[in-house]
Amino acid sequence: MRGITQTGVRLANERAVLSLIAGIPGVSNADIARRSGLGPQTTARILADLEARDLIIRGEVLRGRRGQPATPYRLNPQGGYSLGVEIGWQHYEVLLQNIAGQAVAAVRRSYPYPDPRTVFAEVASDVEILLSGLNDGQHERLSGIAVTSPGNFGPLLDLLGTPAGLREQWAEIDVGVRMAETTGLPVVWVNDGSAAAWREITVHPTPRPSGIAGFFVGTFVSGGVVTGGSLLEGPYGNAADLGAIIVHDRSGRPAYLHLMASLHALKLRVLDGGGPALQGSPRKWDWDQIEPHVSRWLDDAGHALAQAILTTTAMIEIDLAIINGDLPESILQRLLDGTQAHLAGLPLMLAHRPRLARGRAGPSAVVFGAAQLLLFRQHFSRAWELFEPDPAK
């Protein structure tokens, strides 16, 4: 075991203070000292340093309370920036986000399948356009790019009607390395399901659950797990590939969750029933036109998701299962209701049945989560309990 240097202690304390300000906007200097356990003088030095570096801004002094007047602090939105890039199955999205979690600019483009021969250059072009809106000082505060994609394009790619050999091309590409080469910026890679789950836990109101499993319904199903304030990533970043859980259809035949609860599964149902080929953003589809197919798909998808939720709970003690997706809100709510009904009907041999909730992060959860995770790892503490509600109040 290695000890912690004085620099390491100072950095940990700084992260703790910055996390409190992020988690409780307007928190006072006195509250920061009490919640963090740091002495008032140490807290004051850290706040002064963070303010000098333009990471935080102070509000007007709060008077009229008992004790010394308190100074509230908030994150400075211009204190830092990150880019999130999602390379998805049938779209890519680029997001410029500030340290306060606000979107500065974003672009999303659809395609029938991800083509490695073109997608990196197209993303790089949009990255350049988004960054052109920053001045020199803001550009210096850019942390880099967090690029997110499925951990393995693999066999599912063939289901999209891709040209021969495309799957093999993706297998030879390190997405993070290629993105760095194309953009000239520092890049980290994160699994798309993990990014979406991270976004969900950060937008969840306090008190936050100890463990969540996030299911994101898109072209296929991505998923991620956050437990104890940390992503469950594994040695290769793909530990919580919830879409690859094997479930059973209504006839008892095994199938991957990807092939039961995904929008790809819905598209096949519509085509087999003589309906239109569904293209572009799912939020712009004519859902009324395909309603008979939608109802059956929602029932089967809810049945499959309920099984996957219990399987996940058996492996990892989660308190909350979250269902989100690239869907209109009305369809997402119906999917949630159907999953809840199927979950209640399954026999329980676990210590508890997890709660179920609709995602709060929206259809762009993946790209937001990636950009947020990059800033979190650079600036903030890993300790969620720092900014949970104060039981004394």
DOTORMAR-104643 format. One record per residue (C-alpha): residue in three letters; x, y, z. Coordinates in Angstrom, 1 decimal, padded with zeros to 4 digits. Example, Ala and Ser with C-alpha at 12.3 -4.5 7.8 and 13.67 -1.06 7.14 Angstrom:
<pts>
<aa ALA, x 012.3, y -004.5, z 007.8> $
<aa SER, x 013.7, y -001.1, z 007.1> $
</pts>
This chain:
<pts>
<aa MET, x 000.0, y 000.0, z 000.0> $
<aa ARG, x 001.2, y 003.5, z -000.8> $
<aa GLY, x 000.6, y 006.5, z 001.4> $
<aa ILE, x -001.0, y 009.8, z 000.3> $
<aa THR, x 001.3, y 012.7, z -000.4> $
<aa GLN, x 000.4, y 016.2, z 000.8> $
<aa THR, x -000.4, y 017.1, z -002.7> $
<aa GLY, x -002.8, y 014.2, z -002.9> $
<aa VAL, x -004.5, y 015.3, z 000.3> $
<aa ARG, x -004.9, y 018.8, z -001.0> $
<aa LEU, x -006.4, y 017.6, z -004.2> $
<aa ALA, x -008.8, y 015.3, z -002.4> $
<aa ASN, x -010.0, y 018.1, z -000.2> $
<aa GLU, x -010.4, y 020.4, z -003.3> $
<aa ARG, x -012.5, y 017.8, z -005.1> $
<aa ALA, x -014.7, y 017.4, z -002.0> $
<aa VAL, x -015.3, y 021.1, z -001.8> $
<aa LEU, x -016.0, y 021.4, z -005.5> $
<aa SER, x -018.4, y 018.4, z -005.4> $
<aa LEU, x -020.4, y 020.0, z -002.5> $
<aa ILE, x -020.8, y 023.2, z -004.6> $
<aa ALA, x -021.9, y 021.1, z -007.6> $
<aa GLY, x -024.3, y 019.0, z -005.6> $
<aa ILE, x -025.8, y 021.8, z -003.6> $
<aa PRO, x -025.7, y 025.0, z -005.7> $
<aa GLY, x -025.6, y 028.0, z -003.4> $
<aa VAL, x -024.1, y 026.1, z -000.5> $
<aa SER, x -022.5, y 028.4, z 002.0> $
<aa ASN, x -018.9, y 028.5, z 003.1> $
<aa ALA, x -020.0, y 027.5, z 006.6> $
<aa ASP, x -022.0, y 024.5, z 005.3> $
<aa ILE, x -019.1, y 023.4, z 003.2> $
<aa ALA, x -016.8, y 023.3, z 006.2> $
<aa ARG, x -019.3, y 021.4, z 008.3> $
<aa ARG, x -020.3, y 018.9, z 005.6> $
<aa SER, x -016.7, y 018.2, z 004.5> $
<aa GLY, x -015.2, y 018.0, z 008.0> $
<aa LEU, x -012.6, y 020.5, z 007.0> $
<aa GLY, x -011.5, y 023.3, z 009.2> $
<aa PRO, x -012.9, y 026.8, z 008.4> $
<aa GLN, x -009.4, y 028.1, z 007.5> $
<aa THR, x -008.7, y 025.2, z 005.2> $
<aa THR, x -012.1, y 025.6, z 003.6> $
<aa ALA, x -011.5, y 029.3, z 003.1> $
<aa ARG, x -008.1, y 028.7, z 001.4> $
<aa ILE, x -009.6, y 026.1, z -000.9> $
<aa LEU, x -012.6, y 028.4, z -001.8> $
<aa ALA, x -010.2, y 031.3, z -002.5> $
<aa ASP, x -008.0, y 029.1, z -004.8> $
<aa LEU, x -011.0, y 027.7, z -006.7> $
<aa GLU, x -012.4, y 031.2, z -007.2> $
<aa ALA, x -009.0, y 032.5, z -008.4> $
<aa ARG, x -009.0, y 029.7, z -011.0> $
<aa ASP, x -012.5, y 030.7, z -012.1> $
<aa LEU, x -014.0, y 027.3, z -011.2> $
<aa ILE, x -016.6, y 028.8, z -008.8> $
<aa ILE, x -018.4, y 032.1, z -008.3> $
<aa ARG, x -019.7, y 033.6, z -005.0> $
<aa GLY, x -023.1, y 035.1, z -004.5> $
<aa GLU, x -024.2, y 037.9, z -002.2> $
<aa VAL, x -023.4, y 037.4, z 001.5> $
<aa LEU, x -026.4, y 036.0, z 003.4> $
<aa ARG, x -027.2, y 038.1, z 006.4> $
<aa GLY, x -029.9, y 038.0, z 009.1> $
<aa ARG, x -029.1, y 034.5, z 010.2> $
<aa ARG, x -027.6, y 033.3, z 013.5> $
<aa GLY, x -023.8, y 033.3, z 013.5> $
<aa GLN, x -021.4, y 034.9, z 011.0> $
<aa PRO, x -022.8, y 036.0, z 007.6> $
<aa ALA, x -022.6, y 033.1, z 005.1> $
<aa THR, x -021.3, y 033.4, z 001.5> $
<aa PRO, x -023.0, y 031.1, z -001.1> $
<aa TYR, x -021.0, y 029.5, z -003.9> $
<aa ARG, x -021.9, y 028.1, z -007.3> $
<aa LEU, x -020.0, y 026.5, z -010.1> $
<aa ASN, x -018.8, y 029.0, z -012.7> $
<aa PRO, x -020.3, y 027.7, z -016.0> $
<aa GLN, x -017.3, y 029.1, z -017.8> $
<aa GLY, x -014.9, y 027.3, z -015.5> $
<aa GLY, x -014.5, y 024.2, z -017.7> $
<aa TYR, x -015.8, y 022.4, z -020.8> $
<aa SER, x -015.9, y 019.0, z -022.3> $
<aa LEU, x -017.1, y 017.4, z -025.5> $
<aa GLY, x -019.2, y 014.3, z -025.6> $
<aa VAL, x -019.4, y 012.2, z -028.7> $
<aa GLU, x -021.8, y 009.3, z -029.2> $
<aa ILE, x -021.2, y 007.0, z -032.1> $
<aa GLY, x -024.4, y 005.0, z -032.1> $
<aa TRP, x -025.9, y 002.2, z -034.2> $
<aa GLN, x -027.8, y 004.6, z -036.4> $
<aa HIS, x -026.8, y 008.1, z -035.4> $
<aa TYR, x -024.0, y 010.1, z -033.9> $
<aa GLU, x -024.3, y 013.0, z -031.6> $
<aa VAL, x -021.8, y 015.6, z -030.6> $
<aa LEU, x -022.3, y 017.8, z -027.5> $
<aa LEU, x -020.3, y 020.7, z -026.0> $
<aa GLN, x -021.1, y 020.9, z -022.3> $
<aa ASN, x -019.9, y 023.2, z -019.5> $
<aa ILE, x -018.8, y 022.3, z -016.0> $
<aa ALA, x -022.2, y 023.1, z -014.6> $
<aa GLY, x -023.7, y 020.4, z -016.8> $
<aa GLN, x -025.4, y 022.7, z -019.3> $
<aa ALA, x -025.4, y 022.1, z -023.0> $
<aa VAL, x -023.6, y 024.8, z -024.9> $
<aa ALA, x -024.1, y 023.4, z -028.4> $
<aa ALA, x -025.0, y 020.1, z -029.9> $
<aa VAL, x -025.6, y 018.3, z -033.3> $
<aa ARG, x -027.1, y 014.9, z -034.1> $
<aa ARG, x -027.0, y 013.1, z -037.5> $
<aa SER, x -028.7, y 009.9, z -038.5> $
<aa TYR, x -027.4, y 007.1, z -040.8> $
<aa PRO, x -028.5, y 003.6, z -041.6> $
<aa TYR, x -025.3, y 002.1, z -040.0> $
<aa PRO, x -022.0, y 003.4, z -038.6> $
<aa ASP, x -019.4, y 003.4, z -041.4> $
<aa PRO, x -015.9, y 003.8, z -039.9> $
<aa ARG, x -014.6, y 005.1, z -043.3> $
<aa THR, x -016.7, y 008.2, z -042.9> $
<aa VAL, x -018.0, y 008.7, z -039.4> $
<aa PHE, x -014.8, y 009.8, z -037.7> $
<aa ALA, x -014.2, y 012.6, z -040.3> $
<aa GLU, x -017.8, y 013.7, z -040.0> $
<aa VAL, x -017.6, y 013.9, z -036.2> $
<aa ALA, x -014.3, y 015.8, z -036.4> $
<aa SER, x -015.9, y 018.3, z -038.7> $
<aa ASP, x -018.8, y 018.9, z -036.3> $
<aa VAL, x -016.4, y 019.1, z -033.3> $
<aa GLU, x -014.5, y 021.9, z -035.1> $
<aa ILE, x -017.7, y 023.7, z -035.7> $
<aa LEU, x -018.9, y 023.5, z -032.1> $
<aa LEU, x -015.5, y 024.6, z -030.7> $
<aa SER, x -015.4, y 027.6, z -033.0> $
<aa GLY, x -017.9, y 029.2, z -030.7> $
<aa LEU, x -015.4, y 029.2, z -027.8> $
<aa ASN, x -013.0, y 032.1, z -027.3> $
<aa ASP, x -009.3, y 031.4, z -026.6> $
<aa GLY, x -009.7, y 031.4, z -022.8> $
<aa GLN, x -012.7, y 029.0, z -022.9> $
<aa HIS, x -010.8, y 026.7, z -025.3> $
<aa GLU, x -008.0, y 026.5, z -022.8> $
<aa ARG, x -010.5, y 025.1, z -020.3> $
<aa LEU, x -011.6, y 022.3, z -022.6> $
<aa SER, x -010.9, y 018.9, z -020.9> $
<aa GLY, x -011.1, y 017.0, z -024.2> $
<aa ILE, x -013.5, y 014.5, z -025.6> $
<aa ALA, x -015.3, y 011.6, z -024.0> $
<aa VAL, x -016.3, y 009.3, z -026.9> $
<aa THR, x -018.9, y 006.7, z -026.3> $
<aa SER, x -020.0, y 003.7, z -028.4> $
<aa PRO, x -021.2, y 000.1, z -028.0> $
<aa GLY, x -018.4, y -002.0, z -026.5> $
<aa ASN, x -018.7, y -004.3, z -029.5> $
<aa PHE, x -020.4, y -003.5, z -032.7> $
<aa GLY, x -020.0, y -007.2, z -033.5> $
<aa PRO, x -022.8, y -009.5, z -034.8> $
<aa LEU, x -025.6, y -006.9, z -034.2> $
<aa LEU, x -024.1, y -004.8, z -036.9> $
<aa ASP, x -024.9, y -007.4, z -039.5> $
<aa LEU, x -028.6, y -007.0, z -038.6> $
<aa LEU, x -028.6, y -003.5, z -040.0> $
<aa GLY, x -027.8, y -004.6, z -043.5> $
<aa THR, x -024.2, y -003.4, z -043.5> $
<aa PRO, x -021.8, y -004.2, z -046.4> $
<aa ALA, x -019.6, y -007.2, z -046.1> $
<aa GLY, x -016.5, y -006.7, z -044.0> $
<aa LEU, x -017.7, y -003.7, z -042.0> $
<aa ARG, x -017.9, y -005.7, z -038.8> $
<aa GLU, x -014.3, y -006.8, z -039.2> $
<aa GLN, x -013.2, y -003.2, z -039.8> $
<aa TRP, x -014.8, y -002.1, z -036.5> $
<aa ALA, x -013.1, y -005.0, z -034.7> $
<aa GLU, x -009.7, y -003.6, z -035.6> $
<aa ILE, x -010.5, y 000.0, z -034.5> $
<aa ASP, x -009.8, y 001.5, z -031.1> $
<aa VAL, x -012.5, y 004.1, z -031.1> $
<aa GLY, x -010.8, y 006.4, z -028.6> $
<aa VAL, x -007.5, y 006.3, z -030.4> $
<aa ARG, x -009.1, y 006.9, z -033.8> $
<aa MET, x -011.0, y 009.8, z -032.4> $
<aa ALA, x -007.9, y 011.4, z -030.9> $
<aa GLU, x -006.0, y 011.0, z -034.2> $
<aa THR, x -008.9, y 012.6, z -036.2> $
<aa THR, x -009.6, y 015.5, z -033.9> $
<aa GLY, x -006.1, y 016.2, z -032.4> $
<aa LEU, x -007.7, y 016.4, z -028.9> $
<aa PRO, x -007.2, y 014.2, z -025.8> $
<aa VAL, x -009.9, y 011.5, z -025.8> $
<aa VAL, x -011.2, y 008.9, z -023.4> $
<aa TRP, x -013.6, y 006.1, z -024.3> $
<aa VAL, x -016.6, y 005.0, z -022.2> $
<aa ASN, x -019.3, y 002.4, z -023.0> $
<aa ASP, x -022.6, y 003.9, z -024.1> $
<aa GLY, x -024.7, y 002.1, z -021.5> $
<aa SER, x -022.4, y 003.2, z -018.8> $
<aa ALA, x -022.5, y 006.8, z -020.0> $
<aa ALA, x -026.4, y 006.8, z -020.0> $
<aa ALA, x -026.4, y 005.3, z -016.5> $
<aa TRP, x -024.0, y 007.9, z -015.2> $
<aa ARG, x -026.3, y 010.7, z -016.5> $
<aa GLU, x -029.2, y 009.1, z -014.8> $
<aa ILE, x -027.6, y 009.0, z -011.4> $
<aa THR, x -026.4, y 012.6, z -011.7> $
<aa VAL, x -029.8, y 014.0, z -012.5> $
<aa HIS, x -031.5, y 011.9, z -009.9> $
<aa PRO, x -032.7, y 014.0, z -006.9> $
<aa THR, x -031.2, y 013.4, z -003.5> $
<aa PRO, x -031.1, y 011.1, z -001.7> $
<aa ARG, x -029.6, y 009.1, z -004.5> $
<aa PRO, x -030.0, y 005.3, z -004.4> $
<aa SER, x -027.0, y 003.2, z -003.5> $
<aa GLY, x -027.3, y 001.2, z -006.7> $
<aa ILE, x -029.0, y 001.6, z -010.0> $
<aa ALA, x -029.3, y -000.3, z -013.3> $
<aa GLY, x -030.1, y 001.9, z -016.3> $
<aa PHE, x -031.6, y 000.4, z -019.4> $
<aa PHE, x -031.6, y 002.6, z -022.5> $
<aa VAL, x -033.8, y 001.4, z -025.4> $
<aa GLY, x -032.5, y 002.5, z -028.7> $
<aa THR, x -031.7, y 000.7, z -032.0> $
<aa PHE, x -030.5, y -002.0, z -029.5> $
<aa VAL, x -030.6, y -002.0, z -025.7> $
<aa SER, x -027.6, y -000.5, z -023.8> $
<aa GLY, x -027.3, y -000.7, z -020.1> $
<aa GLY, x -025.1, y 000.3, z -017.2> $
<aa VAL, x -024.8, y 000.0, z -013.4> $
<aa VAL, x -023.8, y 002.6, z -010.8> $
<aa THR, x -023.1, y 001.3, z -007.4> $
<aa GLY, x -021.7, y 003.2, z -004.4> $
<aa GLY, x -021.2, y 006.3, z -006.5> $
<aa SER, x -019.0, y 004.4, z -009.1> $
<aa LEU, x -019.6, y 003.0, z -012.5> $
<aa LEU, x -019.4, y -000.8, z -012.7> $
<aa GLU, x -017.1, y -000.9, z -015.8> $
<aa GLY, x -014.8, y -004.0, z -015.5> $
<aa PRO, x -011.3, y -004.3, z -016.9> $
<aa TYR, x -012.4, y -003.5, z -020.5> $
<aa GLY, x -015.2, y -001.1, z -019.8> $
<aa ASN, x -018.1, y -003.4, z -020.7> $
<aa ALA, x -019.0, y -005.1, z -017.4> $
<aa ALA, x -022.7, y -004.1, z -017.4> $
<aa ASP, x -023.7, y -005.1, z -020.9> $
<aa LEU, x -027.4, y -005.4, z -019.9> $
<aa GLY, x -028.6, y -005.7, z -023.5> $
<aa ALA, x -026.8, y -009.0, z -023.8> $
<aa ILE, x -028.8, y -010.6, z -020.9> $
<aa ILE, x -030.6, y -013.7, z -022.1> $
<aa VAL, x -034.4, y -013.6, z -021.5> $
<aa HIS, x -037.2, y -015.8, z -022.7> $
<aa ASP, x -040.0, y -014.8, z -025.1> $
<aa ARG, x -043.7, y -015.6, z -024.4> $
<aa SER, x -043.2, y -019.1, z -025.8> $
<aa GLY, x -040.3, y -019.8, z -023.5> $
<aa ARG, x -037.6, y -019.6, z -026.2> $
<aa PRO, x -034.3, y -017.9, z -025.1> $
<aa ALA, x -033.3, y -014.7, z -026.8> $
<aa TYR, x -031.1, y -011.7, z -026.1> $
<aa LEU, x -032.7, y -008.6, z -024.6> $
<aa HIS, x -031.3, y -006.7, z -027.6> $
<aa LEU, x -033.6, y -008.7, z -029.9> $
<aa MET, x -036.7, y -008.4, z -027.7> $
<aa ALA, x -036.9, y -004.9, z -026.3> $
<aa SER, x -035.1, y -002.8, z -029.0> $
<aa LEU, x -036.3, y -000.4, z -031.6> $
<aa HIS, x -034.8, y -002.8, z -034.2> $
<aa ALA, x -037.2, y -005.5, z -032.9> $
<aa LEU, x -040.1, y -003.0, z -033.4> $
<aa LYS, x -038.9, y -002.2, z -036.9> $
<aa LEU, x -038.9, y -005.8, z -037.9> $
<aa ARG, x -042.5, y -006.3, z -036.6> $
<aa VAL, x -043.7, y -003.3, z -038.6> $
<aa LEU, x -042.1, y -004.5, z -041.8> $
<aa ASP, x -043.3, y -008.1, z -041.3> $
<aa GLY, x -046.8, y -006.7, z -040.8> $
<aa GLY, x -046.7, y -004.8, z -044.1> $
<aa GLY, x -046.0, y -001.4, z -042.5> $
<aa PRO, x -043.6, y 001.3, z -043.5> $
<aa ALA, x -039.8, y 001.2, z -043.1> $
<aa LEU, x -039.0, y 003.3, z -040.1> $
<aa GLN, x -036.1, y 005.7, z -040.5> $
<aa GLY, x -034.5, y 008.7, z -038.8> $
<aa SER, x -035.2, y 009.8, z -035.3> $
<aa PRO, x -037.7, y 007.6, z -033.5> $
<aa ARG, x -039.2, y 010.7, z -031.8> $
<aa LYS, x -040.3, y 011.8, z -035.3> $
<aa TRP, x -042.0, y 008.5, z -036.4> $
<aa ASP, x -045.8, y 008.4, z -037.0> $
<aa TRP, x -046.5, y 006.2, z -033.9> $
<aa ASP, x -050.2, y 006.4, z -034.5> $
<aa GLN, x -049.8, y 004.8, z -037.9> $
<aa ILE, x -048.0, y 001.7, z -036.4> $
<aa GLU, x -050.0, y 001.5, z -033.2> $
<aa PRO, x -051.1, y -002.2, z -033.5> $
<aa HIS, x -047.5, y -003.2, z -033.9> $
<aa VAL, x -046.4, y -000.9, z -031.1> $
<aa SER, x -048.8, y -002.4, z -028.5> $
<aa ARG, x -047.6, y -005.9, z -029.1> $
<aa TRP, x -043.9, y -004.8, z -029.1> $
<aa LEU, x -044.4, y -002.9, z -025.8> $
<aa ASP, x -045.9, y -005.9, z -024.1> $
<aa ASP, x -043.1, y -008.2, z -025.3> $
<aa ALA, x -040.4, y -005.6, z -024.5> $
<aa GLY, x -041.8, y -005.1, z -021.0> $
<aa HIS, x -041.9, y -008.9, z -020.4> $
<aa ALA, x -038.2, y -009.1, z -021.4> $
<aa LEU, x -037.1, y -006.1, z -019.5> $
<aa ALA, x -038.7, y -007.4, z -016.3> $
<aa GLN, x -036.7, y -010.6, z -016.6> $
<aa ALA, x -033.5, y -008.6, z -017.2> $
<aa ILE, x -034.1, y -006.4, z -014.2> $
<aa LEU, x -034.5, y -009.4, z -011.8> $
<aa THR, x -031.4, y -011.0, z -013.3> $
<aa THR, x -029.4, y -007.8, z -012.8> $
<aa THR, x -030.7, y -007.5, z -009.2> $
<aa ALA, x -029.6, y -011.1, z -008.5> $
<aa MET, x -026.0, y -010.3, z -009.5> $
<aa ILE, x -025.7, y -006.7, z -008.2> $
<aa GLU, x -027.8, y -005.4, z -005.4> $
<aa ILE, x -029.6, y -002.5, z -007.0> $
<aa ASP, x -032.3, y -000.4, z -005.4> $
<aa LEU, x -033.6, y 001.1, z -008.6> $
<aa ALA, x -034.0, y 000.1, z -012.2> $
<aa ILE, x -034.4, y 002.9, z -014.7> $
<aa ILE, x -035.8, y 002.7, z -018.1> $
<aa ASN, x -035.0, y 005.4, z -020.6> $
<aa GLY, x -034.8, y 005.5, z -024.4> $
<aa ASP, x -034.8, y 007.3, z -027.7> $
<aa LEU, x -038.6, y 007.4, z -027.5> $
<aa PRO, x -041.5, y 009.9, z -027.3> $
<aa GLU, x -042.4, y 010.4, z -023.7> $
<aa SER, x -045.8, y 008.7, z -024.1> $
<aa ILE, x -044.3, y 005.6, z -025.5> $
<aa LEU, x -041.6, y 005.5, z -022.8> $
<aa GLN, x -044.3, y 005.7, z -020.1> $
<aa ARG, x -046.3, y 002.8, z -021.7> $
<aa LEU, x -043.1, y 000.8, z -021.8> $
<aa LEU, x -042.5, y 001.6, z -018.1> $
<aa ASP, x -046.0, y 000.6, z -017.2> $
<aa GLY, x -045.8, y -002.7, z -019.0> $
<aa THR, x -042.5, y -003.5, z -017.5> $
<aa GLN, x -043.9, y -002.8, z -014.0> $
<aa ALA, x -046.8, y -005.1, z -014.6> $
<aa HIS, x -044.6, y -007.9, z -015.8> $
<aa LEU, x -042.2, y -007.3, z -012.9> $
<aa ALA, x -044.9, y -007.6, z -010.4> $
<aa GLY, x -046.1, y -010.9, z -011.9> $
<aa LEU, x -042.7, y -012.6, z -011.7> $
<aa PRO, x -042.0, y -014.9, z -008.7> $
<aa LEU, x -039.5, y -013.4, z -006.4> $
<aa MET, x -036.6, y -015.3, z -004.8> $
<aa LEU, x -034.4, y -012.3, z -004.1> $
<aa ALA, x -034.1, y -010.3, z -000.9> $
<aa HIS, x -036.1, y -007.5, z -002.4> $
<aa ARG, x -037.8, y -006.4, z -005.6> $
<aa PRO, x -036.1, y -003.3, z -007.0> $
<aa ARG, x -038.1, y -000.1, z -007.6> $
<aa LEU, x -038.7, y 000.9, z -011.2> $
<aa ALA, x -038.6, y 004.4, z -012.6> $
<aa ARG, x -038.7, y 006.3, z -015.9> $
<aa GLY, x -035.4, y 007.9, z -016.9> $
<aa ARG, x -034.9, y 011.5, z -016.2> $
<aa ALA, x -032.0, y 012.1, z -018.5> $
<aa GLY, x -033.9, y 012.2, z -021.8> $
<aa PRO, x -033.0, y 010.8, z -025.2> $
<aa SER, x -029.5, y 012.3, z -025.3> $
<aa ALA, x -028.6, y 010.7, z -022.0> $
<aa VAL, x -025.6, y 008.8, z -023.6> $
<aa VAL, x -023.8, y 011.8, z -024.9> $
<aa PHE, x -024.5, y 014.0, z -021.9> $
<aa GLY, x -023.3, y 011.2, z -019.6> $
<aa ALA, x -020.0, y 010.9, z -021.4> $
<aa ALA, x -019.3, y 014.6, z -021.4> $
<aa GLN, x -020.2, y 014.8, z -017.7> $
<aa LEU, x -018.1, y 011.8, z -016.8> $
<aa LEU, x -015.0, y 013.4, z -018.2> $
<aa LEU, x -015.5, y 016.5, z -016.2> $
<aa PHE, x -016.3, y 014.5, z -013.1> $
<aa ARG, x -013.1, y 012.5, z -013.2> $
<aa GLN, x -011.1, y 015.6, z -013.7> $
<aa HIS, x -012.6, y 017.9, z -011.0> $
<aa PHE, x -014.9, y 016.1, z -008.6> $
<aa SER, x -014.9, y 013.8, z -005.6> $
<aa ARG, x -016.1, y 010.2, z -005.7> $
<aa ALA, x -018.0, y 010.5, z -002.4> $
<aa TRP, x -021.7, y 010.9, z -003.1> $
<aa GLU, x -022.5, y 011.2, z 000.6> $
<aa LEU, x -020.9, y 014.6, z 000.7> $
<aa PHE, x -023.9, y 016.3, z -000.9> $
<aa GLU, x -026.8, y 014.2, z 000.4> $
<aa PRO, x -029.4, y 016.0, z 002.4> $
<aa ASP, x -028.3, y 017.1, z 005.9> $
<aa PRO, x -030.3, y 015.0, z 008.4> $
<aa ALA, x -029.8, y 017.8, z 010.9> $
<aa LYS, x -032.0, y 020.1, z 008.9> $
</pts>
